[in-house]
Amino acid sequence: MNNQISRRNLVKLLGVSGITLPLAGVANASDPFPSKVIRKSGEPVKLSSNENPYGPSDNVRKAIINAFDEACRYPYGKVSELEEKIAKREGVSPDMVLVTGGSNEALRATGRHFGIEKKEIIACKPTYLALMTYAEDFGCDINWVPLDDELKYDLNEISRRVSDKTSMVFICNPNNPTGTMNTAIDLEDFCLSTSKKTCVFVDEAYYDYSIPDGYPTMTKLVKEGHDIIVSRTFSKVYGLAGVRIGYIISNAERIAEIKKCTMAGTNMLATHAAIAAYDETDFFEFSLNKNKEALNTFYKTFDELGLEYRKSYTNFVFFKSGKHIDEFGKDMLGRGYIVGRPFPPYYEWCRISTGRVEDVNAFCEELKRYYS
Ligand SMILES: Cc1ncc(COP(=O)(O)O)c(C=O)c1O
């Protein structure tokens, strides 16, 4: 759906008039990092794409503006600077890091690289689909494994299915759309044994949110030389989804192979932004705290309404609305909120992103009215 949907279009879409939309939010002046998101009056609140509406911070904005002076230059030198910075922090060599245009570019490039072998990739469903969708386009089969009862990746079942046909296993931890996380010990054991047989890709887009809950990144195993690729992004906690920058970490051979499959790469402005954001701890912590506050508001509301949900290690929550998502999504849009898309086979569940605290509060009040 078009994010910039106008009130008139919305009314047309719903075929109703007289609906009440929430007012465009006003930044909370007491916040050190007030959200600059401008919503035109009557536009719905976007709680659908797991973005961080508080970003980018003022520092990062300045870095982007200053970077315009270098916009006439190709970004390669600056990208190498960022790769070196990431390598230093992660304790790997720079040739083990590849910065891309959002982690999505790395996911697609990896999907193409492995997909073209026309073997099989194993992944759970529902999950973040970019890598598998791209691999399928190159003739690769996807061996889909259902999530376990807790809506986590079913690592035991994946292990059982690994065979000579498998060219890669994809793991999303924490998982999108369920927000669930496999424990460090389980995932480490799984990665250690599975990477002896096939390459393991671990998508850590929500890694930053899971640090307080003790998720140790699988880069530890990359460093030990196992056949593992880890992806990360600046789109979430760093609040840079719109400028497109992310990265992968793996052994130098894998990085070189995947680099060959990339297309556009990132750009000068995004790289300056990421370098500035990477060192900025106060905005990072602020974002984590705001996210926690919003998650707790969701949990409290779901508890009050008796709606089932899964504890989240991300910036969104998966909850059981009890209605088909097509109908629920339409109902919420009519009340001024865009929620997550359908995630088959969980048609009665909804993924809701945290957004600004005031928007989350208003959504929760609306939800109480909806179920009353
Ligand atoms: C699990 C996961 N991986 C990767 C991405 C892609 O992020 P980006 O391309 O913005 O880095 C997303 C985006 O929502 C995601 O949820």
The ligand as a Tripos MOL2 file, in Angstrom:
@<TRIPOS>MOLECULE
LIG
   16    16     1     0     0
SMALL
NO_CHARGES

@<TRIPOS>ATOM
      1 C1         14.5790   -9.5910    8.9710 C.3       1 LIG1
      2 C2         14.8840   -8.4840    8.0270 C.ar      1 LIG1
      3 N1         15.9780   -8.5730    7.2840 N.ar      1 LIG1
      4 C3         16.3190   -7.6080    6.4290 C.ar      1 LIG1
      5 C4         15.5200   -6.5050    6.2660 C.ar      1 LIG1
      6 C5         15.9160   -5.4850    5.2290 C.3       1 LIG1
      7 O1         16.3800   -4.3480    5.8130 O.3       1 LIG1
      8 P1         17.1940   -3.2600    5.0050 P.3       1 LIG1
      9 O2         17.2310   -3.6490    3.5650 O.co2     1 LIG1
     10 O3         16.4830   -1.9980    5.2330 O.co2     1 LIG1
     11 O4         18.5710   -3.2950    5.6060 O.co2     1 LIG1
     12 C6         14.3540   -6.3670    7.0070 C.ar      1 LIG1
     13 C7         13.4860   -5.1850    6.8450 C.2       1 LIG1
     14 O5         12.4640   -5.0110    7.4370 O.2       1 LIG1
     15 C8         14.0300   -7.3980    7.9140 C.ar      1 LIG1
     16 O6         12.9090   -7.3490    8.6440 O.3       1 LIG1
@<TRIPOS>BOND
     1     1     2 1
     2     2     3 ar
     3     2    15 ar
     4     3     4 ar
     5     4     5 ar
     6     5     6 1
     7     5    12 ar
     8     6     7 1
     9     7     8 1
    10     8     9 2
    11     8    10 1
    12     8    11 1
    13    12    13 1
    14    12    15 ar
    15    13    14 2
    16    15    16 1
@<TRIPOS>SUBSTRUCTURE
     1 LIG1         1 GROUP 0 **** ****
